[in-house]
């Protein structure tokens, strides 16, 4: 662009700023990379307020999923295990991710396969409502399994299929 083009650009900029002042609006650069840069006359404070309002509204529909933990021991009793499964189901139904951990004490660490079988059994019982995020893995003296809730649509479809089977 020559010297004359630059002067026209400056004149247009001054004219745009003058128009914005007369209308008591702001001159906002919308596309700075375009040639010539694109600007808009708007009330910038009102624009920011509307954007913040939209952001708040969009976050209102979202649910924060927490990471909850259910702790087991390798020598857990049958009824205690069932209670832990019910607790994990309740947490998953609430939309939270669940971390199931088995703590090994003393010589229990020499038999990690007991903990692995226990976690596999729990994952099998919860497969209707949960997906495995991370397979069972050792972390120092703990074995950890991560589960996350299935989307509600998949759960509803599985429930409908269960209802149809007895009728057939």
VOZAPA-978742 format. One line per 10 residues: number of its first residue (from 1); for each residue x, y, z of C-alpha. Coordinates in pm, 1 decimal, always signed. Each point is the difference from the previous one (the first is absolute). Layout:
BEGIN
NUM	X Y Z; ...
***
This chain:
BEGIN
1	+0.0 +0.0 +0.0; +132.3 +339.4 -86.6; +12.8 +317.5 +203.4; -341.7 +106.7 -128.7; -156.5 -334.9 +106.5; +144.0 +33.9 +350.2; -144.0 +351.5 +28.8; -343.8 -130.4 -104.9; +28.7 -276.4 +261.1; +84.9 +250.3 +271.7
11	-281.9 +229.4 -114.3; -247.3 -291.3 +10.7; +123.2 -92.0 +347.0; -39.4 +357.8 +128.1; -345.5 +21.4 -159.8; -105.5 -331.9 +158.2; +121.7 +112.2 +344.6; -185.7 +329.8 -41.1; -322.6 -183.3 -97.1; +38.3 -229.6 +302.2
21	+41.2 +297.9 +235.4; -305.1 +176.3 -145.2; -218.1 -308.3 +54.9; +166.9 -67.6 +340.2; +110.4 -346.8 -114.1; +334.0 -179.6 -16.1; +199.3 -80.3 -312.5; +91.5 -369.2 +30.0; +242.4 -172.2 -235.8; -170.3 -324.9 -106.0
31	+246.4 -140.5 -255.5; +344.6 +156.2 +42.8; +166.1 -235.0 -252.0; -234.0 +94.9 -286.4; +111.2 +255.9 -256.4; -127.6 +259.9 +79.7; -66.0 -84.2 +369.0; -370.6 -37.5 +78.9; -145.8 +206.0 +284.8; -343.7 +29.0 +155.6
41	-188.8 +266.1 +191.0; -143.9 -151.2 +318.6; -47.0 +51.9 +371.4; +291.4 -215.8 +114.1; -110.4 -11.4 +365.3; -341.4 -131.8 -100.9; +163.8 -251.7 -235.0; +226.0 -134.3 +279.2; -300.0 -23.7 +235.0; -199.9 -199.4 -257.4
51	+295.2 -235.2 -60.7; +41.8 -62.0 +375.0; -373.6 -65.3 +26.6; +15.9 -256.0 -283.9; +298.3 -172.3 +164.0; -182.4 -26.0 +333.2; -308.4 -137.9 -172.8; +198.8 -263.7 -189.1; +176.7 -112.0 +319.1; -332.2 -32.2 +179.5
61	-91.4 -310.8 -200.4; +330.5 -173.0 +64.1; +68.3 -223.0 +297.8; +342.5 -17.1 +151.4; +95.4 -363.5 +40.2; +204.6 -69.6 +305.9; +248.4 -278.9 +52.5; -124.3 -209.4 +291.5; +188.0 -289.4 +158.7; -116.1 -337.1 +128.0
71	+261.5 -184.4 +205.1; +20.1 -376.8 +35.1; +231.1 -249.9 +164.9; +103.9 -334.4 -151.2; -161.7 -195.4 +286.2; -338.3 +174.8 -26.3; -309.5 -196.8 +97.1; -283.4 -75.2 -244.7; -253.4 +231.8 +164.9; +252.6 +282.0 +36.4
81	+90.3 -42.7 -367.4; -369.7 +20.7 -97.0; -34.1 +320.7 +202.2; +301.1 +149.0 -184.0; -154.8 -94.9 -336.4; -325.8 +172.4 +98.9; +195.8 +309.8 +104.7; +188.2 +6.1 -330.6; -330.7 -38.7 -192.1; -151.3 +291.3 +190.2
91	+302.2 +220.3 -74.9; -1.3 -94.7 -368.3; -374.8 +66.3 -25.1; +68.4 +344.0 +146.4; +232.6 +70.3 -294.6; +329.5 -20.8 +189.0; +309.2 -187.5 -108.9; +101.2 -274.9 +241.9; +348.8 -107.2 +96.8; -3.6 -345.4 +156.3
101	+315.2 -70.6 +193.4; +122.6 -303.1 +190.4; +251.2 +62.3 +274.9; +247.6 -280.2 +66.0; +149.7 -17.7 +350.1; +292.1 -208.2 +114.6; +41.9 -328.4 -186.7; -321.2 +48.3 -198.0; +212.6 +174.6 -263.1; +146.0 -337.7 -101.8
111	-340.9 -97.8 -145.8; -106.0 +284.0 -230.9; -203.9 -245.5 -208.1; -260.2 -8.6 +282.2; -48.5 +376.0 -33.7; -0.9 -22.3 -378.9; -277.6 -264.0 +5.6; -198.7 +212.1 +245.8; +22.7 +305.7 -224.7; -90.3 -202.8 -308.9
121	-304.9 -137.0 +183.0; -107.8 +351.6 +98.4; +49.9 +129.6 -356.1; -210.1 -292.5 -127.2; -283.1 +80.1 +242.6; +4.8 +370.2 -91.3; +38.9 -38.8 -378.6; -371.3 +81.3 -51.1; +43.2 +355.0 +129.9; +375.1 +67.2 -20.8
131	+286.5 -4.5 -245.8; +356.0 -81.9 +101.4; +222.3 +307.9 -30.6; +315.9 -169.2 +119.7; +61.9 -371.6 +42.6; +114.0 -128.1 +342.7; +357.0 +108.6 +65.8; +232.9 +1.7 +298.9; +87.7 +332.6 +158.2; +242.6 -69.1 +287.3
141	-202.1 -211.6 +246.6; -331.8 +71.4 -171.3; -170.1 -148.0 -302.3; -226.0 +248.4 -176.8; -288.3 -29.7 -248.4; -164.0 +310.5 -149.2; -364.8 -5.6 -109.8; -209.9 +270.7 -161.1; -378.1 +1.3 -44.0; -142.8 -92.5 -337.4
151	-204.0 +268.1 -175.0; -365.4 -22.5 +105.7; -120.1 -87.9 -351.9; +206.5 -320.4 -8.1; -124.2 -98.3 +345.2; -363.5 +54.0 -107.4; +49.4 -212.8 -313.4; +149.4 -284.1 +206.6; -293.3 +20.1 +245.4; -247.6 -15.4 -289.7
161	+176.6 -306.0 -142.5; -21.6 -171.5 +340.9; -374.1 +69.1 +13.1; -53.0 -145.6 -349.0; +179.8 -329.3 +74.6; -258.1 -136.3 +253.5; -285.6 +81.1 -241.2; +154.4 -200.5 -286.6
***
